[in-house]
Amino acid sequence: MATATLHPVPAGAGARWLRRQIEYGWLTILVGAAAMAATYPGRTHGLGMVTEPLLADLNLADPDGRVFYASLNLWGTLLGALFCLPVGWLLDRYGPRRVLAGNLILLGAAVWWMSGVASWPAFLAGLVLTRGLGQSALSVVSITVVAKAFPAARLGLAMAWYSILSAPFHLLLIRGVGWALGPGGFDWRTVWAGVGVALVGLSAMAVLLSRLPAARPNAPAREPEGGATLGQALATPAFWAFSLTISLWGMIYAGVALFNEDIFRERGFSRELYFDVLSMVTVVALVSKLAFGWLTRYVPLSKLLGVCLLTTALSLAGLPRAAEVWHVYLYGVAMGVASGAVALLFFATWGKLYGRRELGRIQGVAQMLTVLASAAGPLLFAVGRRWAGGYTDVFFTLAAAVLVMAVAVWFVPVPAYTPTPEEDGR
């Protein structure tokens, strides 16, 4: 058995090691997770919590007004998606620290301003800003904060924990707003203004980030950021295969999530079963993120995404044939595995395939595609249901499309970019 040799530790080395562990470890993940939760007012579930009183204030609570409101939301989402492009350039140019602080301040100001809108044009302007600065820009910043701080070898698990730890922040925010609108007795404008002020205050957490990314705790203070440019990434089939398949998955998930209860009712299942399955999907997704985060170290990303898409295709084809309760739970398990894995792969793919050189720009384009697709998802399901008289044909058509994409992504050539030993954490 080899005998361990003890070496003297230089004075202050332990403190420096601990500092770098914090800066490029859990603290970075926590900041990124908190930033992802802060996208709340720019997301559908955030806006949904104030939709009813907002409609009443703007005299849009009748059926025609709701259709008009949905149209405004669609355009706000589409225009907001364009914010992904400049924020990616800003991240690569100025780094996550300054961009995160600026993004949170601007989003907070937009949310505060939106709390005072009194007409639909003003509401649309507020919607574009909150969607653009929240759902689009801050999502890119949040993901890139973590992606630029971890080596390729550790990126999968780092992103898994980032995704998991964002959940309690989301829950805390939703519970807080729910209490304020309910038992707290505050009107939606006061609550929305409070969220805006809180976001501005949250911008202070940007100081916790290092000015420079590092690959690992014992790496040099500055490392060359290798990898592909945006143009080089866009020229690879892998970028389009991954971004379009993940966008397709997000489009399907957005449509299913919005109409899930109606989908279950069409199959003859109760509302209580819907909530039970929804809870189970959430738990399974968390476990799936950890498992796939670990697998990214050993299995090619194209194969992992292919498995996720195949699982999704089987679940989509199976739900319209579900006749027993256990069929629905099996569908929930499959969707939970796929949703957790696809989210994790979206977070980890770009840094692992293309390096850090222009990761912000690459992430920005990929995020824009997912936002555009998710905006179309609910409309696709609603139009399909009206045209076919139910959701069955929609599910079968999408299952076939996902299956084709699964085959395509399985065989797509993966970029040959190889990280340096420092970037890879070896």
Order of alpha helices (4+ residues) and beta strands (2+ residues): alpha-alpha-alpha-alpha-alpha-alpha-alpha-alpha-alpha-alpha-alpha-alpha-alpha-alpha-alpha-alpha-alpha-alpha-alpha
